[in-house]
Amino acid sequence: MGKKLLACFAVVLFSMVFAAAGAEAAKKDFGAITADVPDGWTVEDSDNQIAFMAPGNEAALTIIAGATEGAALKDLAQEMSKELGGSAPKESDGGYEFSFKNPNGVECPTFITADEDLGMFMCIMIAGEHPQMAALVNSLEFKE
């Protein structure tokens, strides 16, 4: 599987195309992954979880990344969905998608993918909408 996530993931999540705003993005390293962080967004990086917050906290992107430890992606998706109280995972574009409601009652579309060569997985959870979200999601890459 390629190192970049597919652009159609953003379309599936939002059912519409977001235009990227004119703000600059800076490529940053977060352990197992890299991302182009839009100007003005804040990031909290702890252990295997990274939270990206849009200005004014109008939207958030949370990533959990780690080693697959030989587990099948389908099993990881089922385990993650169960832990979050989510819907049944469905296969989608090189990974699995499901949704769950966060503690504030916001529906969070979620996508989990893996790079089998690196033995790493990435679970991407989105809360809210923002014009720069699709570009941020599409910039996510596993590090070699």
HELIX and SHEET records of a PDB file:
HELIX    1   1 CYS A    8  PHE A   14  1                                   7    
HELIX    2   2 PRO A   55  ASN A   57  5                                   3    
HELIX    3   3 LEU A   73  LEU A   84  1                                  12    
HELIX    4   4 MET A  133  SER A  139  1                                   7    
SHEET    1   A 3 ALA A  25  PHE A  30  0                                        
SHEET    2   A 3 ILE A  33  PRO A  38 -1                                        
SHEET    3   A 3 GLU A 141  PHE A 142 -1                                        
SHEET    1   B 7 THR A  42  SER A  46  0                                        
SHEET    2   B 7 GLN A  49  MET A  53 -1                                        
SHEET    3   B 7 ALA A  59  ALA A  67 -1                                        
SHEET    4   B 7 MET A 120  GLY A 128 -1                                        
SHEET    5   B 7 GLU A 107  ASP A 115 -1                                        
SHEET    6   B 7 GLY A  95  LYS A 101 -1                                        
SHEET    7   B 7 LYS A  90  SER A  92 -1                                        
END                                                                             
